[in-house]
Amino acid sequence: MTDPKKRPEPYPAEKARGGEIILRKRWQRIVFIGGLAIAVLAGFFLSLWGR
């Protein structure tokens, strides 16, 4: 029987490290940069709309 108040073991930092973004093809880079640009523009326009 498990104790509900018992905390789980901490996850090791070596396994929790972030992944690496690998964009090998040109279309992958275009889509990635386009998505970043859309996010920035959406934030900009939402900040103007909120005034």
Protein Blocks (a to p, Z undefined) as FASTA:
>chain_A
ZZfkbccddddfklmpccddddfbfklmmmmmmmmmmmmmmmmmmmmmmZZ
